[in-house]
Amino acid sequence: MNNLPRILLIDESPSDRRLATLVLTGELGSLEMETAGTAAEFSGALATGQFGLVITEARFSWGDGLEVIRLVREMRPECPVILFTNETGEELWSETLRLAVDGYVSKSSDGFVRLAEVVRAVFFRTRRKAVASSRDAPYRRLVETLPIGVFVATFEGEILEANPAFASMLGLFDPEEAAWSAFPDLMVDSSVADSWRSQMASTRYVGNLDVQLRRADDSLMWARISSWVVEDAGSGMRHIQGIVEETGDYHATQEELAGQTEALASSNEELEQFAYVVSHDLQQPLSVVSSYLELLSDSAREKLEEEEESYLDRASAAAVKVQEMVDAVLGYARIDTRGGEFLQVDLEAVLEGVKDTLWKEMTCAKAEITSDGLPLVTADQAQMEQLLSNLISNALKFSGGGPVRIHLAVEERETEWEVSVRDTGIGLVPEAADRIFVMFQRLHTEKEYPGTGIGLAICKRIVERHGGRIWVESQPERGATFYFTIPKRPAASEEKPA
């Protein structure tokens, strides 16, 4: 349905009437048109007044075209008039200016081609003039000054109105230039345009659609569109209103972030590979060093002085320590690359298994481990065992010498489980809360608390692989509470199609 008004074409020449009608309907689609070639036909059309735009010649055998315009102005002051003629002359021009003729087209080959364009432009200007004088004019002026594009279109998508921001986005100088272009045709991706049409027809609303539009100079721009259908209660005529926001900066940032993420992922993969290769390649020479130190100890210990024996013991202990660190780094590097499937895991059962494994350490620390009942989560079971084992081992190690109480609690949130491990140990200063999750970062000397200094870094890597977070809250001599989250998600077996 075309939102153009009914057009009255007044011309004595039947051939000119037919040609003008063909041009207008060919360019503007289905139109309501009425033609008048005689005084009687013009009088009848004027009497019924069923027209919204007049196209007239300047001279008739039965009258003066300027008099026709005066009569139209008297009967329908708001009706736009276009003069379509070959007539020229100063008197004609001065009269058309006095009568405020809305458009002038020379009746020639070029004039017939331009006629539809002038009709569109005149209707656009007339519509904007009527809107400017209506009751909602203040709101319309606000729309004119908005920095985002606003448009009104036919139900088929032909643009009827646009504000200056809309025109500027498309590289046009005036909103009038946007009128009657098909809004879907501005979209670069035809499938997106088809989807927009379909959604407007079915749901009558499209919200926050990200799409590329083509500017007047054929350059492309990213935009976010929201549009909706409005129906006039009186006439039942439907049209589309919409807003367009340019999002080029946003998409440029997204592309930059995507590039950085890809580069970071590649860098992390290279670092993991490097850590794995270095750790793996160190295994053999370390094994050789340990073996020779053991042979040396067996064959030469009786010949060594007491101080020399201490050197040998320290070298052997250092070799063992380095071996432990290499194993830890190798395990850290394999968390992502050698991780298992995410299946349904019973954390309470995992905790019981960890307690069985650590019974000796628990006995020495006189530890009591309790829980509120841990949930079923979707996770890598082996890594959940390592996570709880590392956190509980950490609590046992830093117990401070007295009996230690360790309690595991859980809080269910909308999208995740939050698990806490609270102990009664020596605690730590809040300033060190982030540093303890960094590989080889220690708060105490090796002599005070032996270990590789990588256990909590592994915990952080495991939790992050599962899409969660880990942190600690503590005060010196008041124990520590470690928190970690595990997102809720379906198990891998549940995600596979049947």
PyMOL commands that set and color helices and strands:
alter all, ss='L'
color gray80, all
select helices_A, chain A and resi 14-28+39-48+65-75+90-98+109-132+137-145+164-169+175-178+183-186+190-202+248-303+306-337+347-357+359-364+381-397+430-432+435-437+455-465+492-495
alter helices_A, ss='H'
color red, helices_A
select strands_A, chain A and resi 7-10+33-36+53-56+59-60+63-64+81-85+103-106+149-154+159-162+205-214+220-231+238-246+343-346+368-371+376-379+405-412+416-422+470-474+480-487
alter strands_A, ss='S'
color yellow, strands_A
deselect
rebuild
show_as cartoon
